[in-house]
Amino acid sequence: MDSITHIALGACIGEAFFGKKIGRKAMVWGALAQSVPDIDFISAFWLDPTSSLLAHRGFTHSFLFGLLMAAFLALVAEKWHRPHNISFQRWMWFFNTEILIHLLLDGMNNYGVGWFEPFSHARVSLNAIYVADPFLSVWTGIACVVLAILRHGHPGRTFWKWFGLLPTFLYFGYCIFNKTVIENAVVEGARADRIPFRKSLTTPTPLNNWLWYVILENDSGYRIGYRSVFDKDPRLGLNFYPRNEHLLKAVKEQKDVNDLIRFSQGFYTVEQWGDTLVFNDLRFGQIIGWHDPKERFAFHYFITFPDQNTMVVQRGRFAKWNRETVMSLVRRMKGI
């Protein structure tokens, strides 16, 4: 998830655990604990782009790191706030809860999280929530601002604490429900369209949980399109994109190419743009693909000119957003 969501959610959880004992400092500890796994952003300052892709949400998003960091923070907080009547075990529960919720939320996105590092390099992507979903974040955002203003001991703090937490976790459950709806609809739609596939991926489109991006893989490539939770027509209406793996023959030994294949979890295509060989990670969707299915993919890496890959994951994600494309997104959300 985005950093603002982690900070606001962490602050509300901090208030729930220790607000009555240590006041607003509980919110600070919560925001800090929720942000700790994202210290891996500093790796981008010295790693090349593809190594940085794999380092982000790698070891610092593992269960092992979470347990070690929770113990460290618990030791620091327990000493910092002496004298107090909070047990060390209570501090451990708090920091473990904060960090594990961070890991769970990030695992719900399509980037991939190294939960089992360093024992396994497999990355988990549950693809149930877009990385920045305002309908998930708004509740904790509002509550965090109000709680930061209200004085310690104010009777309204209890209401605002739960105002931030309950709707957030209810919406989280709603997203999981939508995921199951879409998964079932895709299987039924593939059967209705007579589309054979060996692997599929469904993930929400930007800033919502109602319109989903769909990929069906076969031996030669992928069928890609969009499905709303409100669609009535069982047919999927997907477009075919060849994998073009043969284009990688001359560069298959390059480190960046192997990193990209590993990072993409097998969902990729290769294209030739004039004199430039381009690698597309399909999991991140297309730029306004619901409006124009011929648009480029939001993740494209220039293999021929690696120095031009300062930004890769969301390259041009919102570049073509305007009133027309936003309204077309809203219309497509409503279903067909």
Secondary structure in CASP SS format (residue, H / E / C, confidence):
PFRMAT SS
TARGET T0000
AUTHOR 0000-0000-0000
METHOD secondary structure of the structure
MODEL  1
M C 1.00
D C 1.00
S H 1.00
I H 1.00
T H 1.00
H H 1.00
I H 1.00
A H 1.00
L H 1.00
G H 1.00
A H 1.00
C H 1.00
I H 1.00
G H 1.00
E H 1.00
A H 1.00
F H 1.00
F H 1.00
G H 1.00
K H 1.00
K H 1.00
I H 1.00
G C 1.00
R C 1.00
K H 1.00
A H 1.00
M H 1.00
V H 1.00
W H 1.00
G H 1.00
A H 1.00
L H 1.00
A H 1.00
Q H 1.00
S H 1.00
V H 1.00
P H 1.00
D H 1.00
I H 1.00
D H 1.00
F H 1.00
I H 1.00
S H 1.00
A H 1.00
F H 1.00
W C 1.00
L C 1.00
D C 1.00
P H 1.00
T H 1.00
S H 1.00
S H 1.00
L H 1.00
L H 1.00
A H 1.00
H C 1.00
R C 1.00
G C 1.00
F H 1.00
T H 1.00
H H 1.00
S C 1.00
F H 1.00
L H 1.00
F H 1.00
G H 1.00
L H 1.00
L H 1.00
M H 1.00
A H 1.00
A H 1.00
F H 1.00
L H 1.00
A H 1.00
L H 1.00
V H 1.00
A H 1.00
E H 1.00
K H 1.00
W H 1.00
H C 1.00
R C 1.00
P C 1.00
H C 1.00
N C 1.00
I C 1.00
S C 1.00
F H 1.00
Q H 1.00
R H 1.00
W H 1.00
M H 1.00
W H 1.00
F H 1.00
F H 1.00
N H 1.00
T H 1.00
E H 1.00
I H 1.00
L H 1.00
I H 1.00
H H 1.00
L H 1.00
L H 1.00
L H 1.00
D H 1.00
G H 1.00
M C 1.00
N C 1.00
N C 1.00
Y C 1.00
G C 1.00
V E 1.00
G C 1.00
W C 1.00
F C 1.00
E C 1.00
P C 1.00
F C 1.00
S C 1.00
H C 1.00
A C 1.00
R C 1.00
V E 1.00
S C 1.00
L C 1.00
N C 1.00
A C 1.00
I C 1.00
Y C 1.00
V C 1.00
A C 1.00
D C 1.00
P H 1.00
F H 1.00
L H 1.00
S H 1.00
V H 1.00
W H 1.00
T H 1.00
G H 1.00
I H 1.00
A H 1.00
C H 1.00
V H 1.00
V H 1.00
L H 1.00
A H 1.00
I H 1.00
L C 1.00
R C 1.00
H C 1.00
G C 1.00
H C 1.00
P C 1.00
G C 1.00
R H 1.00
T H 1.00
F H 1.00
W H 1.00
K H 1.00
W H 1.00
F H 1.00
G H 1.00
L H 1.00
L H 1.00
P H 1.00
T H 1.00
F H 1.00
L H 1.00
Y H 1.00
F H 1.00
G H 1.00
Y H 1.00
C H 1.00
I H 1.00
F H 1.00
N H 1.00
K H 1.00
T H 1.00
V H 1.00
I H 1.00
E H 1.00
N H 1.00
A H 1.00
V H 1.00
V H 1.00
E H 1.00
G H 1.00
A H 1.00
R H 1.00
A H 1.00
D H 1.00
R C 1.00
I C 1.00
P C 1.00
F C 1.00
R C 1.00
K E 1.00
S E 1.00
L E 1.00
T E 1.00
T E 1.00
P E 1.00
T C 1.00
P C 1.00
L C 1.00
N C 1.00
N C 1.00
W C 1.00
L E 1.00
W E 1.00
Y E 1.00
V E 1.00
I E 1.00
L E 1.00
E E 1.00
N C 1.00
D C 1.00
S C 1.00
G E 1.00
Y E 1.00
R E 1.00
I E 1.00
G E 1.00
Y E 1.00
R E 1.00
S E 1.00
V C 1.00
F C 1.00
D C 1.00
K C 1.00
D C 1.00
P C 1.00
R C 1.00
L C 1.00
G C 1.00
L C 1.00
N E 1.00
F E 1.00
Y E 1.00
P E 1.00
R C 1.00
N C 1.00
E H 1.00
H H 1.00
L H 1.00
L H 1.00
K C 1.00
A C 1.00
V C 1.00
K C 1.00
E C 1.00
Q C 1.00
K H 1.00
D H 1.00
V H 1.00
N H 1.00
D H 1.00
L H 1.00
I H 1.00
R H 1.00
F H 1.00
S C 1.00
Q C 1.00
G C 1.00
F C 1.00
Y E 1.00
T E 1.00
V E 1.00
E E 1.00
Q E 1.00
W E 1.00
G C 1.00
D C 1.00
T E 1.00
L E 1.00
V E 1.00
F E 1.00
N E 1.00
D E 1.00
L H 1.00
R H 1.00
F H 1.00
G C 1.00
Q E 1.00
I C 1.00
I C 1.00
G C 1.00
W C 1.00
H C 1.00
D C 1.00
P C 1.00
K C 1.00
E C 1.00
R C 1.00
F E 1.00
A C 1.00
F C 1.00
H E 1.00
Y E 1.00
F E 1.00
I C 1.00
T C 1.00
F C 1.00
P H 1.00
D H 1.00
Q H 1.00
N C 1.00
T C 1.00
M C 1.00
V C 1.00
V C 1.00
Q C 1.00
R C 1.00
G C 1.00
R C 1.00
F C 1.00
A C 1.00
K C 1.00
W C 1.00
N C 1.00
R H 1.00
E H 1.00
T H 1.00
V H 1.00
M H 1.00
S H 1.00
L H 1.00
V H 1.00
R H 1.00
R H 1.00
M H 1.00
K C 1.00
G C 1.00
I C 1.00
END
